[in-house]
Amino acid sequence: MDPSGPFVHVFDHREDAQSAVQALGRAGPGMRRLSMVGKGARPGDPPVGFYPAGHHLQVWDGSGAFWGGLWSSMADPAVFVLPGLGVVVLAGPVAAGLVTALEGAWVVTGASAMAAAFMQVGVPREQAERHVLALKQDKYMLLVHGVGKEIVQARRIIAHVTGRLATATG
């Protein structure tokens, strides 16, 4: 793995991902060094809407402001409908990676585009494919873009928030 590649943690629940992002925002490497990827809605969630408001993308959802809260502090918010994955919501450097992947002629499906987006930001192919499978299972990926002490600090913060060791595969 590229030593400057991101650390990726997989969350089963949106609330856990949100807690980790908030903790990292307070004590971690900085919100602009984070990426978040997840589905726009889960079965049973109320309707979700994404719409422009000035220079920002606003989110309406009846369950709270998960994506809206992230987007107010993270770079490059985006929403894509990817065949095989559905509505995918993301923010941070991985969003630019997805745009680059979609512009490439070799991308065939939404799943391959998302894997390519992970690889664009330094995630090895095998791990990228595992993260796409996790996304299909409605999990959330938090990527910390950094090196050395930043990654160690992020792992500690995530371990504290989740109550378990933060490993590269979540």
N, C-alpha and C positions, 0 to 999 in steps of 0.2 A: 504494500500500500504506500502511496505517496505520503511522506511524513507530514506534508502540509494539507493532506486531505481531511475531510471532516470526520468527526466522531458522530455516529448515528445511534440514537436510542429509540427503540420501538415501544410505544405505549398502547395498552389495550383500551384505555378509557380517555376520552377527551379531557375530563376533569384533571387527571393526573398529568397530562401533557401541559395543560394550562398552568397548573401549580409549578411545574418545572420551569416553564418559560418565565413566569413571574419571579421565581427565585433567582434564575440566571440573570434576569433584568436588573435585579437589585444588587447582586454580588458577582456576577459572572463577566464574561468577555465583552459584553455589550450587545444590545439587541440587533445591531446591524450585522453581527457575526453569526446570527442564528437563521436557520431555515425551518419551516414547519410544512408538512405535507399530510393531508388527510382528505377524507371524503367530505363533500359539502353537507351531507345530512345522513343520519342513520335511520333505520326503520323505526317508526313511531315518533320521530321528531316532528315538530310543527314545520310549516312551510318556511323556506329560507329565500331571501332575495338579496341580490347584489346589484348596486346601482351607483352611478357617479354622483359625487357631491363636491363640486369645485374641483380641486386637484387630488381628491382622495376617492377611493372606492368605499362606499358605505355598505353595511350589512344589516339586513333586518332579519331577525329570527326571534320567534316567540320564546325561546328557551334561554335567552341571555345573549351576551355579546362576545362569545368565544372568538370567532374570526374577526369581528370588528375590533375587539381589544388588541388582538395580535397585529392587525393591520395598522392600527394607529401608531405602533411603535416599531414594526419590522419593515424592512425594505421590500419593494417590488411585490405587492400583493397581486394575486392572479387567480382566475377561475377558468378551468378548461373542462370541456366535455370530451373525454377520451374513450373511444370504443373499447369495450372490454373492462373498463374501470368505472365509467359513469362520470359524475361531476367530481372533479378533483380540485381542491382548494389548496393553495400554497402561498408561501411568502418567503422572502429572503433570496440568497444567491441561487438556490435550486430553481426558482422561477425563471431566471434568465437561462439556466441550463436547459429547461424544458423548451423555451422558445428556440434556442440554438438547435436542439434535437429535432424539433418539428420542422425547422427550415432545412434540415439535412434530408437528402433524397433516399437514404437507406432505411428510414423509419417506416415500418409497415403497419403497426397497430398502436393503439393507445398505450398498451402495456410496454411495448418496446420503446415508445417515446419516453415513458416515465423512467424506465431503466436507463435509457441514454441520458436523461436529465441528471440522474444520480451520478452516472459516470462522468458527466461534464464537470461536476464539482469535486471529483476525485475519489468517488466510491468505487471500489473494484467491482468488476462485472458480476461475479458470483454473489456478492453482498447486495448489489443493486437488484438483481433478480429476486432475492429473498425479500427485499423491501417492497417490491411490487406485489409479491404474494401477500405480504402483510397488509398492504393497502387494500387488496381485494377482500381481505377479511375484516375491513373497517377499522384497522389500527391506524395509529398516528406516528409519524416519524419526525423526530426533532434532530436536526443536524447542527452541530457546533463546528463552525469553520475556524480553525486556529491550529496552534502547534504547542508542543511541550506543556508548559505550566498552565496554559489556558484550557487545554483538554483535561489535564489532571484536575483542575479546579472544577470544571463543568461536571466531570464524573462524580466528584465528591458531592456537589450540590444536588445532582439528580439522585444519587444514592440516599442522601438525607431526606429528600422530598418523597421518594418512592418507598423507602425502607428496605431497599435491596441494592445489591451491587450493580452499578451501571456499567454494563459491558458494551462492546461495539455492536453486538447483535440485539441489544435490548434486554 
